[in-house]
């Protein structure tokens, strides 16, 4: 507002001066008094700006610049940190994947070993059971054969006793005795 | 009283028989002695001892068991088998032997009965 007032005053003064005399400057359209007044006004304006406007403006700009730089720096650091963290995470994931792979491989090997052991044990037990059963069967067969043998002998002896008892009379007995005595000699 | 052995008793008895003494008297004496000495249970053993003594002197008593009565030829065959100076056959008929003959003499025994053979067959059981 103050600038406007000052400009109005200088303009009025310059207009009066221009109207009072005509010279070289007016011939080419330049009013030297107005020029001087405008120059002075400009300088005053410049001083005013420099004194009251530019410092806080520059300060604000500097502050903004600093804030933006700090923010940029922080963002950069955060980005770097994130990148580092990402690398760390990837390294950990890689390590974890390797360990998991090892664990799975080991578990598979152990499982296969357990299955093989169980199969072998089962096979051994089955073979042992089979051998035991076969041995039992053989024993039973032998026992049955023995029993059959003995029963046969008993039957034959009983039958022989009955048959011979009826068949041997005194005559036959004499022959039997004669044969026995001949054999005994 | 000292105990007299069966062998001595047997010798006494055989000597008496060979001397011509009566058999009944000899047997009575032996019986009395066994009674006095409380050796009645040895009677069979004394009899066996007498048979042994007789056998040693050439007189054999053969105990023959058969299912049927022996014929004369069988008795002769048995005497030939026994082969002694003098043989006396003590015959027993036992139908349970079924057939064949069993001959027992002092120191020897022959069991050729069918019963014995059947027993041997039964003993073949496992």
Contacts between the chains, C-beta under 8 A, distances in Angstrom:
chain1	res1	chain2	res2	distance
A	146	B	126	4.5
A	149	B	125	6.9
A	149	B	126	5.7
A	150	B	125	4.1
A	150	B	126	6.3
A	153	B	121	6.1
A	153	B	122	6.1
A	153	B	124	6.0
A	153	B	125	5.2
A	154	B	122	6.8
A	154	B	125	7.5
A	156	B	121	6.9
A	157	B	118	4.9
A	157	B	121	5.1
A	157	B	122	5.1
A	160	B	118	6.2
A	160	B	121	7.6
A	161	B	98	6.7
A	161	B	114	8.0
A	161	B	118	5.6
A	164	B	98	5.8
A	164	B	99	6.6
A	164	B	114	5.8
A	165	B	98	5.3
A	168	B	67	6.8
A	168	B	98	6.1
A	168	B	99	4.0
A	168	B	114	7.0
A	169	B	68	7.5
A	170	B	68	4.2
A	170	B	69	7.4
A	172	B	99	7.0
A	173	B	66	6.8
A	173	B	67	5.7
A	173	B	68	4.9
A	173	B	99	4.8
A	173	B	100	7.3
A	174	B	68	7.9
A	174	B	71	6.0
A	174	B	73	7.8
A	174	B	74	6.1
A	176	B	99	4.8
A	176	B	100	5.1
A	176	B	112	8.0
A	176	B	114	7.1
A	177	B	66	6.7
A	177	B	70	7.6
A	177	B	74	5.6
A	177	B	77	7.7
A	177	B	99	7.9
A	177	B	100	6.1
A	177	B	101	4.6
A	177	B	112	7.3
A	178	B	74	7.2
A	178	B	77	6.6
A	180	B	100	5.5
A	180	B	101	6.1
A	180	B	110	7.8
A	180	B	112	3.3
A	181	B	74	8.0
A	181	B	77	5.1
A	181	B	78	6.8
A	181	B	81	5.5
A	181	B	101	7.4
A	181	B	112	7.6
A	183	B	112	7.4
A	184	B	81	6.1
A	184	B	110	5.4
A	184	B	112	6.7
A	185	B	81	6.4
